[in-house]
């Protein structure tokens, strides 16, 4: 009797087919599908653990590994490759350092590709993979003509003879006039601010890194939604902070879960996105904001409010920070509202914290680029920023109408009708990794729930779908239609498994 086993894998969903040859008569049986990864390791001078990490990256980029896929246990992969468990542990640690995977005690190691895509490292427009419809990127739609507006402002700076001033070191993160422009913009968003309270950063991600590294210490606990912005997870890991997930509902942080987390974990801070939460799109009511502030006061918590989506609403709710201004730090940026490329972010902090935060900026980058800060300040002052933001608001609403047309009524689409993303809860029996993998096969990228999960609680079967990163509405419609076709096939979970 001759037994041969053929392993055929497609986007990390594997079917094992056993072919038994008895007296030249073939009989084929399909065993229950399982998740498996068998890398091809490049031999050479590279240490084995780096070669394994390289294989993770190569297979993620080629589509062999799907976003959200669980990698083999350390022992299983070590046995397959004939290496020590310690080598695999180092390899997985290196993969996590690169942002390719995330490991959770008791659950395993998972592919974090959705976070890579969120920062545009996969299938960027104009690349060889530009035919891919990327709905995983939480970036805004780029308005035609933005480059022309940039060129016009650069010409003005050059003609005024002020370019030399923008090429010098400066002990401040921005000039008073630049901070005044930022304060006026933020005040129009509903957060009254003085120039003296403003710290300028290189985007909101940099702002978060500065705040958590200067105001907290390694080992401190930070509360956030049990589904949260992946960048927060990366910062916590880098700085040695402990994240504690708080259950969410349609308004964001649930008060009962927040109170429980405060009693059990002695947290130092809360990080939250009350207006259009990432990834669920929840909008926190004014009453809930007051209650969150009350809990923060009762437990002496620092509130870090990420309000990057407020510009999308004509009348956004008053910021959470106003309910507890003495302990709140407010974050904003022009990345979502105006343009991603200038990388300008703003921190509004209580007076007693400002100098400490500025010292954090100096310790990380010394100062934001004076040129991009000046460009941002001019656009905030001369109306260019408001003009671009209004056009983007209109475009986002038109794109949300397409979402409702293609998916609305039939599938569980959650989120605000003016948001840049929505949360799609998957119908039974679909799993999020299956949806991500099958959509990728069809040329559409979405982000699975695992990329946003905090802690070891069960992850919902859902995906985040972003509507701003594709250049044209037709591209968005085609991507949503493909996603709908994927969902329509969910009644047969083995339909796309060989």
C-alpha positions as CSV (number, residue, x, y, z in Angstrom):
1,X,0.0,0.0,0.0
2,X,1.4,3.4,-1.0
3,X,0.2,6.5,0.8
4,X,1.0,9.9,-0.5
5,X,-0.1,13.2,1.2
6,X,-0.4,16.4,-0.9
7,X,-0.8,19.6,1.0
8,X,-2.4,22.4,-1.0
9,X,-2.7,25.8,0.6
10,X,-4.4,29.0,-0.5
11,X,-4.2,32.1,1.6
12,X,-3.5,30.1,4.7
13,X,-6.7,28.1,4.5
14,X,-5.5,24.6,3.9
15,X,-7.1,21.4,2.8
16,X,-5.2,18.2,3.1
17,X,-6.0,15.6,0.5
18,X,-4.9,12.0,1.2
19,X,-4.5,9.8,-1.9
20,X,-4.4,6.1,-1.2
21,X,-3.0,3.8,-4.0
22,X,-4.2,0.2,-3.4
23,X,-3.6,-2.2,-6.3
24,X,-3.5,0.8,-8.7
25,X,-7.0,1.8,-7.6
26,X,-7.2,5.4,-6.4
27,X,-9.5,6.7,-3.7
28,X,-9.4,10.3,-2.6
29,X,-10.7,11.6,0.7
30,X,-10.8,15.2,2.0
31,X,-10.0,15.8,5.6
32,X,-11.4,18.7,7.6
33,X,-9.6,22.0,6.6
34,X,-7.1,23.4,9.0
35,X,-4.9,26.5,9.3
36,X,-1.3,25.7,8.5
37,X,1.8,27.4,7.3
38,X,4.9,25.6,5.9
39,X,7.5,28.2,5.0
40,X,10.3,27.8,2.5
41,X,13.4,29.0,4.4
42,X,16.3,30.5,2.4
43,X,19.5,29.0,3.5
44,X,22.7,31.1,3.6
45,X,24.6,33.4,5.9
46,X,21.4,34.8,7.4
47,X,20.6,33.5,10.9
48,X,17.8,31.1,10.9
49,X,15.5,33.2,13.1
50,X,15.8,36.1,10.6
51,X,15.2,33.7,7.7
52,X,11.9,32.6,9.3
53,X,10.9,36.2,9.9
54,X,11.7,37.0,6.2
55,X,9.5,34.0,5.2
56,X,6.6,35.5,7.2
57,X,7.0,38.8,5.4
58,X,7.4,37.2,1.9
59,X,4.4,35.0,2.3
60,X,2.3,37.9,3.6
61,X,3.2,40.0,0.6
62,X,2.6,37.2,-1.9
63,X,-0.8,36.3,-0.4
64,X,0.1,32.9,0.9
65,X,-0.5,34.2,4.5
66,X,-3.8,35.9,5.0
67,X,-4.4,38.8,7.4
68,X,-5.7,37.4,10.7
69,X,-4.2,33.9,10.1
70,X,-2.9,32.1,13.1
71,X,0.7,30.8,12.7
72,X,1.8,27.3,13.9
73,X,2.8,27.0,17.5
74,X,6.4,27.5,18.3
75,X,6.9,23.7,18.9
76,X,5.1,22.6,15.7
77,X,7.0,24.9,13.4
78,X,10.3,24.0,15.2
79,X,9.6,20.3,14.5
80,X,8.7,20.9,10.9
81,X,11.9,23.0,10.2
82,X,14.2,20.9,12.4
83,X,15.2,23.9,14.5
84,X,15.0,24.6,18.2
85,X,11.9,26.1,19.8
86,X,14.0,29.0,20.9
87,X,14.9,29.8,17.3
88,X,11.2,30.0,16.4
89,X,10.5,32.1,19.4
90,X,13.2,34.6,18.3
91,X,11.7,34.5,14.7
92,X,8.2,35.3,16.0
93,X,9.6,38.1,18.2
94,X,11.4,39.6,15.2
95,X,8.2,39.3,13.1
96,X,6.3,41.1,15.8
97,X,9.0,43.8,16.0
98,X,8.5,44.4,12.3
99,X,4.8,44.8,12.8
100,X,4.0,41.6,10.8
101,X,2.5,39.6,13.6
102,X,1.0,39.9,17.1
103,X,1.2,37.3,19.8
104,X,-1.2,36.8,22.7
105,X,-0.7,34.4,25.6
106,X,-3.0,31.4,25.4
107,X,-4.2,32.3,21.9
108,X,-1.2,32.1,19.6
109,X,0.6,34.3,17.0
110,X,-1.5,36.0,14.4
111,X,-0.7,37.8,11.1
112,X,-1.1,41.6,11.6
113,X,-1.2,42.4,7.9
114,X,-4.2,44.7,8.2
115,X,-2.0,47.1,10.2
116,X,0.6,47.0,7.6
117,X,-1.9,47.8,4.9
118,X,-3.3,50.6,7.1
119,X,-0.1,52.5,6.7
120,X,0.1,51.9,3.0
121,X,2.9,49.4,2.8
122,X,0.9,47.0,0.7
123,X,-0.6,47.6,-2.7
124,X,0.1,51.3,-2.7
125,X,-1.4,53.3,-5.6
126,X,0.9,53.2,-8.6
127,X,2.7,50.0,-7.5
128,X,2.7,46.8,-9.4
129,X,-0.3,45.7,-7.2
130,X,-2.2,48.9,-8.0
131,X,-5.1,46.8,-9.5
132,X,-5.9,45.8,-5.9
133,X,-8.8,47.8,-4.4
134,X,-7.5,48.7,-1.0
135,X,-10.4,49.3,1.5
136,X,-8.1,48.6,4.5
137,X,-6.5,52.0,4.6
138,X,-7.9,54.6,7.0
139,X,-6.7,57.5,4.9
140,X,-8.8,60.2,3.4
141,X,-9.7,60.7,-0.2
142,X,-7.2,62.8,-2.1
143,X,-8.9,65.8,-3.8
144,X,-7.7,66.5,-7.3
145,X,-5.7,69.7,-7.4
146,X,-4.2,69.4,-3.9
147,X,-0.7,69.5,-5.4
148,X,-1.6,72.7,-7.2
149,X,-2.6,74.3,-3.9
150,X,0.6,73.2,-2.4
151,X,2.7,74.7,-5.2
152,X,0.8,78.0,-4.9
153,X,1.6,78.3,-1.2
154,X,5.2,77.3,-1.7
155,X,5.6,80.0,-4.3
156,X,4.1,82.6,-1.9
157,X,6.7,81.6,0.7
158,X,9.5,81.8,-1.8
159,X,8.4,85.2,-3.1
160,X,8.1,86.6,0.4
161,X,11.7,85.8,1.0
162,X,11.0,83.8,4.2
163,X,12.2,80.4,3.0
164,X,15.5,80.8,4.9
165,X,13.7,81.2,8.2
166,X,12.1,77.8,7.7
167,X,15.4,76.0,7.4
168,X,16.7,76.8,10.9
169,X,16.5,74.9,14.2
170,X,13.9,76.2,16.6
171,X,13.7,75.4,20.3
172,X,9.9,75.6,20.1
173,X,7.7,73.0,18.3
174,X,6.2,75.9,16.3
175,X,6.1,79.7,16.3
176,X,3.4,81.6,18.2
177,X,1.6,82.6,15.0
178,X,1.6,78.9,13.8
179,X,0.2,77.8,17.1
180,X,-2.4,80.6,17.0
181,X,-3.6,79.3,13.6
182,X,-3.9,75.8,15.0
183,X,-5.7,77.1,18.1
184,X,-8.3,78.9,15.9
185,X,-8.8,75.7,13.8
186,X,-9.3,73.5,16.8
187,X,-11.6,76.0,18.4
188,X,-13.8,75.8,15.3
189,X,-14.0,72.1,15.8
190,X,-15.5,72.7,19.2
191,X,-12.4,72.6,21.5
192,X,-11.6,76.1,22.8
193,X,-7.8,76.4,22.8
194,X,-5.1,79.0,23.4
195,X,-1.9,79.2,21.5
196,X,0.0,78.6,24.7
197,X,-1.8,75.2,25.1
198,X,-0.8,73.9,21.6
199,X,2.0,71.5,20.9
200,X,2.6,70.8,17.3
201,X,3.7,67.2,16.3
202,X,4.5,65.2,13.2
203,X,1.0,63.7,13.0
204,X,-1.4,62.2,15.5
205,X,0.7,59.0,15.8
206,X,3.7,60.9,16.9
207,X,1.6,62.9,19.3
208,X,0.4,59.7,20.9
209,X,3.9,58.3,21.2
210,X,5.1,61.6,22.8
211,X,2.2,61.6,25.3
212,X,2.4,58.0,26.4
213,X,6.2,58.1,26.7
214,X,6.4,61.3,28.7
215,X,3.3,61.1,30.9
216,X,3.3,57.4,31.7
217,X,5.8,54.8,32.8
218,X,6.5,51.2,31.6
219,X,4.1,48.9,33.3
220,X,1.3,51.4,33.7
221,X,-2.2,50.3,32.5
222,X,-4.0,52.2,29.9
223,X,-7.8,51.6,29.3
224,X,-9.1,51.6,25.7
225,X,-11.9,50.0,23.8
226,X,-11.6,46.2,23.5
227,X,-11.5,47.0,19.8
228,X,-9.1,50.0,19.2
229,X,-6.9,51.8,16.8
230,X,-4.0,49.4,16.0
231,X,-1.5,52.2,16.4
232,X,-2.3,52.3,20.1
233,X,-1.5,48.6,20.4
234,X,1.9,49.2,18.7
235,X,2.7,52.2,21.0
236,X,1.8,50.2,24.1
237,X,4.0,47.3,23.1
238,X,6.9,49.6,22.3
239,X,6.7,51.5,25.6
240,X,5.9,48.6,27.8
241,X,2.4,49.8,28.7
242,X,-0.4,47.4,29.6
243,X,-3.6,47.7,27.6
244,X,-6.9,46.8,29.3
245,X,-9.9,46.5,26.9
246,X,-13.2,48.1,27.9
247,X,-16.3,46.6,26.3
248,X,-18.0,48.7,23.6
249,X,-21.6,49.4,22.6
250,X,-23.2,51.6,20.0
251,X,-21.9,54.7,21.9
252,X,-18.4,53.4,22.5
253,X,-17.0,52.7,26.0
254,X,-19.5,50.9,28.2
255,X,-19.7,52.5,31.7
256,X,-20.1,49.2,33.6
257,X,-17.0,47.7,31.9
258,X,-15.1,51.0,32.4
259,X,-15.9,51.0,36.2
260,X,-14.9,47.3,36.4
261,X,-11.6,47.9,34.7
262,X,-10.9,50.8,37.0
263,X,-11.6,48.7,40.1
264,X,-9.5,45.7,38.9
265,X,-6.5,47.1,37.2
266,X,-5.6,50.5,38.8
267,X,-5.2,52.2,35.4
268,X,-3.4,55.5,34.8
269,X,-5.1,56.7,31.7
270,X,-7.9,56.3,29.1
271,X,-7.3,56.5,25.4
272,X,-10.5,56.8,23.4
273,X,-12.0,58.1,20.2
274,X,-15.5,59.3,21.2
275,X,-16.4,60.8,17.8
276,X,-16.5,58.0,15.1
277,X,-14.6,55.4,17.0
278,X,-12.0,53.3,15.2
279,X,-12.9,50.7,14.1
280,X,-16.6,50.4,15.0
281,X,-17.7,54.0,14.0
282,X,-19.6,54.5,17.3
283,X,-20.5,58.1,18.2
284,X,-20.5,58.7,22.0
285,X,-23.5,60.8,23.3
286,X,-23.0,63.9,25.3
287,X,-24.4,62.1,28.4
288,X,-22.0,59.2,28.0
289,X,-19.1,61.7,27.7
290,X,-20.1,63.3,31.0
291,X,-20.2,59.9,32.7
292,X,-16.8,58.8,31.3
293,X,-15.4,62.1,32.7
294,X,-17.0,61.4,36.1
295,X,-15.4,57.9,36.2
296,X,-12.0,59.5,35.2
297,X,-12.2,62.0,38.1
298,X,-13.3,59.3,40.5
299,X,-10.3,57.2,39.7
300,X,-7.8,60.0,38.9
301,X,-7.3,59.0,35.3
302,X,-5.7,61.0,32.5
303,X,-8.0,61.2,29.5
304,X,-6.4,61.2,26.0
305,X,-9.0,62.0,23.5
306,X,-8.3,61.3,19.8
307,X,-10.7,63.6,17.8
308,X,-9.3,63.2,14.3
309,X,-12.7,62.5,12.8
310,X,-14.6,65.5,14.3
311,X,-14.3,67.5,11.1
312,X,-16.5,65.0,9.2
313,X,-19.6,66.2,11.2
314,X,-21.4,69.5,10.6
315,X,-22.2,69.8,14.3
316,X,-19.9,67.4,16.2
317,X,-20.6,66.8,19.8
318,X,-18.6,68.8,22.4
319,X,-15.3,67.0,23.0
320,X,-15.0,64.7,25.9
321,X,-12.1,66.9,27.1
322,X,-14.5,69.7,27.9
323,X,-16.1,67.6,30.6
324,X,-12.9,67.2,32.5
325,X,-10.4,69.8,31.2
326,X,-8.1,69.6,34.1
327,X,-7.1,65.9,33.3
328,X,-7.7,65.8,29.5
329,X,-5.4,66.0,26.5
330,X,-7.0,66.6,23.1
331,X,-5.5,65.4,19.8
332,X,-6.2,66.6,16.3
333,X,-4.5,66.5,13.0
334,X,-5.0,67.7,9.4
335,X,-4.2,64.2,8.1
336,X,-7.9,63.1,7.7
337,X,-9.4,66.6,7.1
338,X,-7.0,68.3,4.8
339,X,-4.0,66.2,3.6
340,X,-2.1,63.1,4.8
341,X,1.2,64.1,3.4
342,X,2.0,67.2,5.5
343,X,2.0,65.0,8.7
344,X,0.9,67.8,11.1
345,X,-0.7,67.0,14.4
346,X,-1.8,69.1,17.4
347,X,-1.9,68.5,21.1
348,X,-4.1,70.6,23.4
349,X,-3.0,70.1,27.0
350,X,-3.6,71.7,30.4
351,X,-1.1,74.5,31.1
352,X,0.8,72.4,33.7
353,X,1.6,69.7,31.2
354,X,2.6,71.7,28.1
355,X,6.3,72.1,28.7
356,X,6.7,68.4,29.7
357,X,5.0,67.4,26.4
358,X,7.2,69.9,24.4
359,X,10.2,68.3,26.0
360,X,8.9,64.9,24.7
361,X,8.7,66.3,21.1
362,X,12.3,67.6,21.4
363,X,13.5,64.2,22.7
364,X,12.0,62.4,19.7
365,X,12.3,64.7,16.7
366,X,13.6,68.0,18.2
367,X,10.9,69.8,16.2
368,X,8.4,69.2,13.4
369,X,9.5,70.4,10.0
370,X,9.2,74.2,10.0
371,X,8.2,74.2,6.3
372,X,5.3,71.8,6.7
373,X,4.2,73.5,9.9
374,X,4.2,76.9,8.0
375,X,2.3,75.4,5.1
376,X,-0.3,74.0,7.5
377,X,-0.6,77.3,9.4
378,X,-1.2,79.2,6.1
379,X,-3.8,76.8,4.9
380,X,-5.6,76.9,8.3
381,X,-5.5,80.8,8.1
382,X,-6.3,81.6,4.5
383,X,-9.3,79.2,4.1
384,X,-7.6,76.5,2.1
385,X,-8.0,74.0,4.9
386,X,-11.7,74.7,5.3
387,X,-12.2,74.5,1.5
388,X,-10.5,71.1,1.2
389,X,-12.3,69.8,4.3
390,X,-15.7,70.7,3.0
391,X,-15.0,69.0,-0.4
392,X,-13.9,65.9,1.5
393,X,-17.0,65.9,3.7
394,X,-19.2,66.0,0.6
395,X,-17.2,63.2,-1.1
396,X,-17.3,61.0,2.0
397,X,-21.1,61.4,2.2
398,X,-21.5,60.5,-1.4
399,X,-19.3,57.4,-0.9
400,X,-21.4,56.4,2.1
401,X,-24.5,56.5,-0.1
402,X,-22.8,53.9,-2.3
403,X,-22.1,51.7,0.7
404,X,-25.8,51.8,1.6
405,X,-26.8,51.1,-2.0
406,X,-24.5,48.1,-2.3
407,X,-24.6,46.6,1.2
408,X,-27.3,48.4,3.1
409,X,-30.4,46.5,4.2
410,X,-29.0,43.1,3.7
411,X,-25.8,43.1,5.8
412,X,-25.0,44.4,9.3
413,X,-23.2,47.7,8.4
414,X,-22.4,49.8,11.5
415,X,-21.0,53.3,11.6
416,X,-21.8,56.9,11.0
417,X,-23.1,58.0,7.5
418,X,-20.3,60.6,7.4
419,X,-17.4,58.4,8.4
420,X,-14.4,57.3,6.5
421,X,-14.9,53.7,7.5
422,X,-17.6,51.3,8.6
423,X,-17.8,48.1,10.7
424,X,-19.2,45.1,8.9
425,X,-20.4,42.3,11.1
426,X,-20.2,39.1,9.1
427,X,-23.2,36.7,8.7
428,X,-23.0,33.1,10.0
429,X,-20.9,31.0,9.5
430,X,-18.3,33.4,8.1
431,X,-15.2,34.1,10.1
432,X,-13.2,37.3,9.8
433,X,-10.0,35.6,8.6
434,X,-12.0,33.8,5.9
435,X,-13.6,37.1,4.7
436,X,-10.2,38.8,4.6
437,X,-8.6,36.0,2.8
438,X,-11.3,35.4,0.2
439,X,-11.6,39.2,-0.4
440,X,-7.9,39.4,-0.9
441,X,-8.1,36.5,-3.4
442,X,-10.6,38.6,-5.4
443,X,-8.3,41.7,-5.2
444,X,-10.0,43.6,-2.4
445,X,-8.2,44.4,0.9
446,X,-10.1,44.9,4.2
447,X,-9.0,44.8,7.8
448,X,-10.1,41.9,10.0
449,X,-11.2,42.4,13.6
450,X,-8.1,40.7,15.0
451,X,-6.0,43.7,14.1
452,X,-8.0,45.9,16.5
453,X,-8.6,43.4,19.4
454,X,-7.2,44.2,22.8
455,X,-6.6,41.4,25.3
456,X,-7.7,37.8,25.1
457,X,-11.5,38.2,24.8
458,X,-13.3,36.5,21.9
459,X,-12.9,38.6,18.8
460,X,-16.1,39.4,16.9
461,X,-16.4,38.2,13.3
462,X,-16.3,41.5,11.6
463,X,-14.1,43.6,9.3
464,X,-13.4,47.3,9.0
465,X,-14.0,48.7,5.5
466,X,-12.5,52.1,4.6
467,X,-14.1,54.2,1.8
468,X,-11.6,57.1,1.4
469,X,-8.4,55.6,0.2
470,X,-9.5,54.5,-3.3
471,X,-9.2,57.3,-5.8
472,X,-12.5,57.0,-7.6
473,X,-16.1,56.2,-6.6
474,X,-16.2,53.5,-9.3
475,X,-13.3,51.7,-7.7
476,X,-15.2,51.8,-4.4
477,X,-18.4,50.5,-5.9
478,X,-16.5,47.7,-7.6
479,X,-14.7,46.8,-4.4
480,X,-18.0,46.8,-2.4
481,X,-19.7,44.6,-5.0
482,X,-16.8,42.1,-4.8
483,X,-17.1,42.1,-1.0
484,X,-20.9,41.5,-1.4
485,X,-20.2,38.6,-3.7
486,X,-17.8,37.1,-1.1
487,X,-20.5,37.5,1.6
488,X,-23.1,35.9,-0.6
489,X,-20.8,32.8,-0.8
490,X,-20.5,32.5,2.9
491,X,-23.2,29.8,3.2
492,X,-20.6,27.4,1.8
493,X,-17.4,28.1,3.8
494,X,-15.5,25.5,1.8
495,X,-16.5,26.8,-1.5
496,X,-13.1,28.4,-2.2
497,X,-11.0,25.6,-0.6
498,X,-9.3,23.1,-2.9
